[in-house]
Structures are given as structure tokens and as C-alpha cells.
Amino acid sequence: MAQSETQFEWPIYADATFAGLSVLIPIPVVDWFFERFFRRRIPAAVARRRGQVLSPAVIEELNRQIWQGWLATCLVLPVMAIYWLLKRLFRKIFYFLTINEASDQISYYWHWAFLIDHALARGHLQNQESAQIARQAMDQALRTVPTSPLRRLANQVIRNVRHVLRTLIRARRGAEDEVVSETRAQISAHWADFAKYFRIVARQYDQAYQELSAQPRTDGQAAS
């Protein structure tokens, strides 16, 4: 695989970082909307960095899981309201859980952005059919790789973030504050440590894509 794929480039990982940090917003529903907003921008941002444009159908395919989770979120709004009240009462306990969740999400979105970049380089995002296989291969790869060392870096990033809602509002508008600058520098300083790990993730994806491509495609699979 190309060395550039394992190098840190902020335009590729910015929205992925913001999507994960959205978990820290202490307002139910608002955190969900910010996370989904930034997640939906990841595929186009990666492609734009590589001088390419993804079709709306490919972007929709890559983001398909977002809409599957939308209805479920609406149905559990009352539960989320109770969760928010409990969070206010037991701030210290829930803050620890929130930190863990945010670390997991940032790590996940970094993986996702990396694999989109890798799939793009492999020519797997040319149309909706290949993008569907790529999406499934990404999911499969992330289930088979070992525990991610990226989580440690994500945890360090989180602990240096202040006023997360203000920062994400500015990021949503395309502006950058001192928190974003510090976060970018912190990630960049450690990213090279994970080059070997990213190559493992890429191999897992390549193997999964090859296996899925060899399987006969049915109408039901094409719509999944």
C-alpha cells in the first residue's frame, strides 16, 4: 500500500475527530446530531483531499448505517432524557463512561476515514455496487483487527479538549480555534507510531473485500 495512506493528513481525519468528540457534548440529541453531521462529511472530505469526487450514490452507501440508527434514536428519546438527568446527578460517574465512549468513537472514526482513503486508492469507490462491498469489508475488517492502539491517543486528545460544543460549532462553520490547532498537533506528533498497525488493518480490509467480491451478489445483498 502507498506510504501516503498511513501518513497523517488533517483534512482526512478532521471530521472523523470531530465526530468522535461530539460524544462529549453534554446535551442529549445535540451530541447525536453533531456526530452524524461530521460523520456524513468524512467520505467527501477524504475524496476531496485525494483530488477525487464521490458520487452521491457512493456517499449514501458509505453512510447507510446513519439512517438505520436515526429511527432507533428517535424511539429512545425519552430514555435519553432520563439519561441526561442522571448524568447531571452523577456527573463524575457518567463523565468516566463518556470519556471511554468518546475514545472508542474517535478511534472508530479514524479507522473509518483511513479505510475510506484506502478503498479510494484501491478503486473500490467508483460506483455504488463496489462501494457496498467496500462498506461491508470495512465492517468486517474492524471486527477482526486486534484491540486498537489508537484508543490511547484518542484518550489523550479528549483530555486536552475544552469547551467542546463551542469548538465543534466553529468547526461546523469551517473555522478553527486553539483547541483544534492543539488537537491537530497532538495527533500529528504520534500518528507515525501506528503505521505498522494501519498496514494490518489495510490487509484485513483487502482480504475481506476479495472474499466478498468473490461471492455471488443477489438482489437482497444489493439492497442491504
PyMOL commands that set and color helices and strands:
alter all, ss='L'
color gray80, all
select helices_A, chain A and resi 3-6+10-24+30-49+56-62+64-75+77-89+91-121+128-144+150-159+164-172+178-214+219-223
alter helices_A, ss='H'
color red, helices_A
deselect
rebuild
show_as cartoon
